[in-house]
């Protein structure tokens, strides 16, 4: 699903009347990009604008290097010259998407049509560190990516970056992140200065949601939720075909909603957060007691051992996962009750642990949401790797560059 942008294009597919807030030039470009290839007559018909306007707008987009003409697939087997379609021009521009994490940073190079051209990874410290160190690691990652692709920084229009934590996408300030030792860090400006490129920063769950909206299952949906379970619990929400961030850009922090007063300690410093019962450190916290042994391995090794024991029938190990699954069901039922999404997409490394979304957990989720008479909201499992998170960050950059260059 995420390997290549092909004739199906990339970006949200129009699901209603065209927006009056965007210039027609931008809407035409985004329509063609979403379609992959589109003849002018389809642009005119589906955007409900005159053929003359389409001819004028597309001529301008071709002249400025954003679109190009190609021979389209014939509509029938009759004779005659193949019809002409439009597609995003190969030289329209390049962006980079990055996912910054606690163990491995990942990056992808993407063109304006959404095609992935190169990828790279950079190992990091595996602990909370100064944002200056993280910026140095991001700089090395960018160098590795571009060297491997034979590109220069001057070829890049923008960089999109996703990382865990509470991120103000408008200002680039990270109020808190589990991978940074500082709070209220102006990471966006620091990356912008250090990389020498425009940087757009957001929470990693939001960029994964953009990956679904631009490249994945969310392309045909106007309202859906993405819930991520990795080292923490995150959530992204699309309403009306747009990513929802809240009034101050800090909304949809599902992992830090409270499910137990004075409950387990969360890594954010507060108690009773959903994350403190579902995330990996919540499972590791109880593993030593469940397995009746001293745990000296790293968190990943402990979790793999705990899961192996659970699958082998160890009742205490099974109880840990099932309890986490019940708390996840509680969190998902709150999402259903608050937002009524068309679908919930579950993603992240921990989705390998099927106890979290077992039938009884999903049934409990449905029972906690009202009204009981309606069909339950469908839940899909999308356990993608790091590359798709980075590609979602690239979509963040693509969106910004498109608006900047064509939205005037």
C-alpha positions as CSV (number, residue, x, y, z in Angstrom):
1,X,0.0,0.0,0.0
2,X,2.8,2.4,0.9
3,X,5.6,1.3,-1.3
4,X,5.0,3.5,-4.4
5,X,2.8,6.3,-5.6
6,X,1.4,5.1,-8.9
7,X,-1.4,5.9,-11.2
8,X,-3.8,6.1,-8.2
9,X,-1.9,9.2,-7.1
10,X,-1.5,10.5,-3.5
11,X,-3.2,12.9,-1.2
12,X,-6.8,13.2,0.0
13,X,-9.4,12.3,-2.5
14,X,-12.2,15.0,-2.9
15,X,-15.3,13.8,-1.1
16,X,-17.6,16.7,-1.5
17,X,-18.0,20.2,-3.0
18,X,-14.7,21.9,-3.7
19,X,-13.3,24.3,-1.1
20,X,-13.9,28.0,-1.5
21,X,-10.9,28.8,0.7
22,X,-8.2,27.6,-1.7
23,X,-7.3,29.2,-5.0
24,X,-8.5,27.2,-8.1
25,X,-4.8,26.8,-9.2
26,X,-4.0,24.9,-6.1
27,X,-7.2,22.8,-6.3
28,X,-6.5,21.8,-9.8
29,X,-3.0,20.7,-9.0
30,X,-4.2,18.7,-5.9
31,X,-6.9,17.1,-7.9
32,X,-4.5,15.8,-10.5
33,X,-2.0,14.7,-7.9
34,X,-4.8,12.7,-6.0
35,X,-5.9,11.1,-9.3
36,X,-2.4,10.2,-10.5
37,X,-3.4,11.1,-14.0
38,X,-6.5,13.1,-15.1
39,X,-7.8,14.5,-18.4
40,X,-8.9,18.1,-18.4
41,X,-12.5,17.2,-18.9
42,X,-12.5,15.2,-15.6
43,X,-10.9,18.2,-13.8
44,X,-13.6,20.5,-15.2
45,X,-16.5,18.1,-14.4
46,X,-15.5,17.0,-10.9
47,X,-14.3,20.4,-9.7
48,X,-17.4,22.0,-11.4
49,X,-15.4,24.7,-13.2
50,X,-15.6,25.7,-16.8
51,X,-13.4,24.0,-19.5
52,X,-12.0,27.4,-20.4
53,X,-10.8,28.0,-16.8
54,X,-9.3,24.5,-16.7
55,X,-7.4,25.2,-19.9
56,X,-6.0,28.5,-18.6
57,X,-5.1,27.1,-15.1
58,X,-3.4,23.9,-16.4
59,X,-1.5,25.9,-19.1
60,X,-0.1,28.0,-16.3
61,X,0.8,24.9,-14.1
62,X,2.5,23.3,-17.1
63,X,4.5,26.5,-17.9
64,X,5.7,26.8,-14.2
65,X,6.7,23.1,-14.1
66,X,4.1,21.7,-11.8
67,X,2.1,19.6,-14.3
68,X,2.9,17.8,-17.5
69,X,0.9,16.2,-20.3
70,X,1.0,12.4,-20.9
71,X,-0.8,10.0,-23.1
72,X,-3.7,8.6,-21.2
73,X,-5.2,5.1,-21.3
74,X,-7.8,5.1,-24.1
75,X,-11.4,5.0,-22.9
76,X,-12.3,2.4,-25.6
77,X,-10.6,0.3,-28.3
78,X,-11.5,2.7,-31.1
79,X,-9.1,4.3,-33.4
80,X,-7.6,7.8,-33.1
81,X,-5.0,9.6,-31.1
82,X,-4.8,8.5,-27.5
83,X,-6.4,11.1,-25.2
84,X,-4.1,13.5,-23.3
85,X,-4.0,13.5,-19.5
86,X,-2.2,15.6,-16.9
87,X,0.1,14.4,-14.1
88,X,2.5,15.9,-11.6
89,X,5.7,16.8,-13.4
90,X,8.8,14.8,-12.5
91,X,10.8,18.0,-11.7
92,X,8.1,19.7,-9.7
93,X,10.1,19.5,-6.4
94,X,11.4,17.3,-3.6
95,X,10.7,17.1,0.1
96,X,12.0,15.0,3.0
97,X,10.0,13.4,5.8
98,X,11.6,12.3,9.1
99,X,10.4,10.4,12.1
100,X,12.5,11.1,15.2
101,X,12.2,8.4,17.9
102,X,14.1,7.1,20.9
103,X,16.1,4.3,19.2
104,X,16.1,4.8,15.4
105,X,15.4,8.0,13.4
106,X,14.1,7.3,9.8
107,X,13.8,9.5,6.7
108,X,12.4,9.4,3.2
109,X,12.9,11.5,0.1
110,X,9.7,12.1,-1.8
111,X,8.8,14.0,-5.0
112,X,5.8,16.3,-5.4
113,X,3.8,13.4,-6.8
114,X,4.3,11.4,-3.6
115,X,6.8,8.9,-5.1
116,X,9.4,7.7,-2.6
117,X,12.9,8.0,-4.1
118,X,15.2,7.1,-1.2
119,X,15.2,6.2,2.5
120,X,17.7,6.2,5.4
121,X,18.0,5.4,9.1
122,X,20.1,6.7,11.9
123,X,20.6,4.9,15.3
124,X,20.2,7.2,18.3
125,X,20.9,7.1,22.0
126,X,17.8,5.2,23.2
127,X,17.2,7.7,26.0
128,X,16.0,11.2,26.7
129,X,18.5,13.7,25.4
130,X,19.0,17.4,24.8
131,X,17.2,18.7,21.7
132,X,20.5,20.0,20.5
133,X,21.8,16.3,20.3
134,X,18.6,15.3,18.5
135,X,19.1,18.1,15.9
136,X,22.6,16.9,15.2
137,X,21.3,13.4,14.7
138,X,18.6,14.8,12.3
139,X,21.3,16.6,10.4
140,X,23.4,13.5,10.0
141,X,20.3,11.6,8.9
142,X,19.5,14.2,6.2
143,X,23.1,14.1,4.9
144,X,23.0,10.3,4.7
145,X,19.7,10.3,2.9
146,X,20.7,12.9,0.3
147,X,24.2,11.4,-0.3
148,X,22.5,8.1,-1.0
149,X,20.2,9.7,-3.5
150,X,22.8,11.9,-5.1
151,X,21.0,15.1,-4.1
152,X,21.9,18.4,-2.5
153,X,20.1,20.3,0.2
154,X,19.4,23.0,-2.3
155,X,17.2,20.4,-4.1
156,X,14.8,20.2,-1.1
157,X,11.8,22.4,-0.8
158,X,11.0,21.5,2.8
159,X,11.4,18.9,5.6
160,X,8.5,17.4,7.5
161,X,9.3,16.0,11.0
162,X,7.2,13.9,13.4
163,X,8.2,13.0,16.9
164,X,6.3,11.7,20.0
165,X,5.0,14.2,22.5
166,X,3.0,17.3,22.8
167,X,3.9,19.4,19.7
168,X,2.5,22.8,18.6
169,X,2.6,22.4,14.8
170,X,2.0,26.1,14.3
171,X,5.0,27.3,16.3
172,X,7.3,24.2,16.2
173,X,7.5,24.2,20.0
174,X,7.6,20.8,21.8
175,X,5.9,21.3,25.2
176,X,7.0,17.8,26.2
177,X,8.5,14.7,24.5
178,X,9.6,11.4,25.9
179,X,12.8,11.6,23.7
180,X,13.8,15.1,24.9
181,X,15.2,16.1,28.2
182,X,13.9,19.7,28.0
183,X,10.3,21.0,28.0
184,X,9.0,23.8,25.8
185,X,11.9,23.3,23.4
186,X,11.8,25.4,20.2
187,X,12.8,22.4,18.2
188,X,11.2,23.6,15.0
189,X,13.2,26.8,14.8
190,X,16.4,24.9,15.8
191,X,15.9,22.4,13.1
192,X,15.1,25.1,10.6
193,X,18.4,26.9,11.4
194,X,20.6,23.9,11.6
195,X,19.3,22.1,8.5
196,X,19.1,25.3,6.5
197,X,15.7,24.3,5.2
198,X,12.1,25.1,6.0
199,X,11.0,22.6,8.6
200,X,7.4,21.6,9.5
201,X,7.0,19.8,12.8
202,X,4.1,17.7,14.3
203,X,3.3,15.0,16.7
204,X,4.2,11.5,15.3
205,X,0.6,10.2,15.6
206,X,-0.5,13.2,13.4
207,X,2.0,12.4,10.7
208,X,1.0,8.7,10.7
209,X,-2.6,9.9,10.3
210,X,-1.4,12.0,7.3
211,X,0.2,8.9,5.9
212,X,-3.2,7.1,6.0
213,X,-4.9,10.2,4.6
214,X,-2.4,10.7,1.7
215,X,-1.3,7.2,0.9
216,X,-3.4,4.6,2.8
217,X,-6.9,3.5,3.9
218,X,-8.0,7.0,4.8
219,X,-7.8,8.4,1.3
220,X,-11.5,7.7,0.7
221,X,-12.8,8.6,4.1
222,X,-13.7,12.1,5.4
223,X,-13.8,11.1,9.1
224,X,-11.6,8.6,10.8
225,X,-9.2,8.1,13.7
226,X,-5.7,6.6,13.9
227,X,-4.6,5.2,17.3
228,X,-0.9,4.3,17.7
229,X,0.6,1.9,20.2
230,X,4.3,1.9,20.4
231,X,6.4,3.2,23.3
232,X,3.4,5.4,24.1
233,X,-0.2,5.7,22.9
234,X,-1.0,8.4,20.4
235,X,-4.0,9.4,18.3
236,X,-4.6,11.4,15.1
237,X,-8.1,12.5,13.9
238,X,-9.4,13.5,10.5
239,X,-12.7,15.4,10.5
240,X,-14.2,16.6,7.2
241,X,-11.2,15.4,5.3
242,X,-8.8,17.6,7.4
243,X,-6.4,16.7,10.2
244,X,-7.8,18.0,13.4
245,X,-5.3,19.5,15.9
246,X,-7.5,21.5,18.3
247,X,-7.6,25.2,19.1
248,X,-4.0,25.4,20.2
249,X,-2.6,22.6,18.1
250,X,-2.3,20.3,21.2
251,X,-5.5,18.2,21.0
252,X,-6.2,14.5,20.6
253,X,-3.7,13.3,23.2
254,X,-5.5,10.0,23.8
255,X,-2.6,8.5,25.6
256,X,-2.8,11.1,28.3
257,X,-6.6,11.0,28.9
258,X,-7.3,9.7,32.4
259,X,-8.7,6.3,32.9
260,X,-7.9,5.8,36.6
261,X,-7.9,8.5,39.3
262,X,-4.6,8.3,41.3
263,X,-3.6,5.4,39.1
264,X,-0.4,4.2,37.6
265,X,2.4,6.7,37.0
266,X,2.7,7.8,33.4
267,X,6.0,8.9,31.9
268,X,4.5,12.4,31.5
269,X,4.7,12.7,35.3
270,X,1.0,12.4,36.0
271,X,-1.1,9.4,37.1
272,X,-3.9,7.5,35.6
273,X,-3.2,8.1,31.9
274,X,-4.3,5.5,29.4
275,X,-0.7,5.1,28.2
276,X,0.4,4.0,31.7
277,X,-1.7,0.9,31.3
278,X,-1.2,0.1,27.6
279,X,2.2,1.2,26.4
280,X,5.3,-0.9,26.5
281,X,6.7,0.4,29.8
282,X,3.3,-0.4,31.4
283,X,3.7,-4.1,30.3
284,X,7.4,-4.2,31.3
285,X,6.5,-2.8,34.7
286,X,4.6,-6.0,35.6
287,X,6.6,-8.5,33.7
288,X,9.1,-9.3,36.5
289,X,6.2,-10.1,38.9
290,X,4.3,-12.1,36.3
291,X,7.3,-14.3,35.3
292,X,8.7,-14.4,38.9
293,X,12.3,-13.5,37.7
294,X,14.7,-10.6,37.7
295,X,14.5,-8.7,34.4
296,X,17.9,-7.5,33.2
297,X,17.2,-7.3,29.4
298,X,16.1,-4.2,27.5
299,X,12.4,-3.4,27.2
300,X,12.0,-4.9,23.8
301,X,13.5,-8.2,24.8
302,X,11.4,-8.3,28.0
303,X,8.2,-7.7,26.0
304,X,9.1,-10.5,23.5
305,X,9.7,-12.9,26.3
306,X,6.5,-11.9,28.0
307,X,4.5,-12.4,24.8
308,X,6.1,-15.7,24.1
309,X,5.2,-16.9,27.6
310,X,1.6,-15.7,27.1
311,X,1.3,-17.5,23.8
312,X,2.7,-20.6,25.5
313,X,-0.2,-20.5,28.1
314,X,1.4,-18.7,31.0
315,X,-1.7,-17.4,32.8
316,X,0.0,-14.4,34.6
317,X,1.6,-13.2,31.3
318,X,-1.8,-13.5,29.5
319,X,-3.4,-11.5,32.3
320,X,-1.1,-8.6,31.7
321,X,-1.9,-8.3,28.0
322,X,-5.6,-8.9,28.5
323,X,-5.7,-6.1,31.1
324,X,-4.0,-3.8,28.7
325,X,-6.5,-4.8,26.0
326,X,-9.4,-3.9,28.3
327,X,-7.9,-0.4,29.0
328,X,-7.4,0.0,25.2
329,X,-11.0,-0.9,24.7
330,X,-12.0,1.8,27.2
331,X,-9.9,4.4,25.4
332,X,-11.3,3.4,22.0
333,X,-14.9,3.5,23.3
334,X,-14.3,7.1,24.4
335,X,-13.0,7.9,20.9
336,X,-16.2,6.4,19.4
337,X,-18.4,8.3,21.8
338,X,-16.7,11.7,21.3
339,X,-16.1,11.7,17.6
340,X,-18.2,8.9,15.9
341,X,-15.5,8.1,13.3
342,X,-16.2,6.1,10.2
343,X,-13.4,3.8,11.2
344,X,-10.6,3.4,13.7
345,X,-7.1,2.4,12.4
346,X,-4.8,0.8,15.0
347,X,-1.1,1.0,14.1
348,X,2.3,0.7,15.7
349,X,4.9,-1.8,16.8
350,X,2.8,-3.2,19.7
351,X,0.0,-4.3,17.5
352,X,2.0,-7.5,17.1
353,X,0.5,-8.4,20.5
354,X,-2.9,-9.7,19.4
355,X,-4.2,-9.7,23.0
356,X,-4.6,-5.9,22.7
357,X,-7.3,-6.2,20.0
358,X,-8.7,-9.7,20.8
359,X,-12.4,-10.3,20.0
360,X,-13.4,-9.9,23.7
361,X,-11.5,-6.5,23.9
362,X,-13.2,-5.2,20.8
363,X,-16.6,-6.5,22.0
364,X,-16.1,-4.7,25.3
365,X,-15.3,-1.5,23.3
366,X,-18.6,-1.8,21.5
367,X,-20.5,-2.4,24.7
368,X,-19.2,0.7,26.3
369,X,-20.3,3.0,23.4
370,X,-23.9,4.3,23.1
371,X,-26.3,3.6,21.6
372,X,-26.0,-0.2,21.7
373,X,-28.4,-0.6,18.8
374,X,-26.1,0.8,16.2
375,X,-23.4,-1.3,14.4
376,X,-20.0,-1.0,16.1
377,X,-17.4,1.2,14.6
378,X,-15.0,-1.0,12.5
379,X,-11.4,-1.3,13.7
380,X,-8.6,-2.2,11.4
381,X,-5.0,-3.2,12.2
382,X,-2.3,-1.5,10.3
383,X,1.0,-2.5,11.9
384,X,3.4,-0.6,9.6
385,X,7.1,0.0,10.1
386,X,9.0,3.2,10.6
387,X,9.1,4.2,7.0
388,X,5.4,4.9,6.8
389,X,5.7,7.4,9.7
390,X,8.5,9.2,7.9
391,X,6.3,9.2,4.7
392,X,3.5,10.8,6.7
393,X,6.0,13.5,7.7
394,X,6.8,14.0,4.0
395,X,3.0,14.5,3.4
396,X,3.2,17.3,6.0
397,X,5.9,18.9,4.0
398,X,4.1,18.3,0.7
399,X,1.0,20.0,2.0
400,X,2.9,23.0,3.2
401,X,5.0,23.4,0.0
402,X,1.8,23.1,-2.2
403,X,0.0,25.7,-0.2
404,X,3.1,28.0,-0.2
405,X,3.7,27.7,-4.0
406,X,0.2,27.5,-5.3
407,X,-2.0,28.9,-2.6
408,X,-1.4,32.5,-3.3
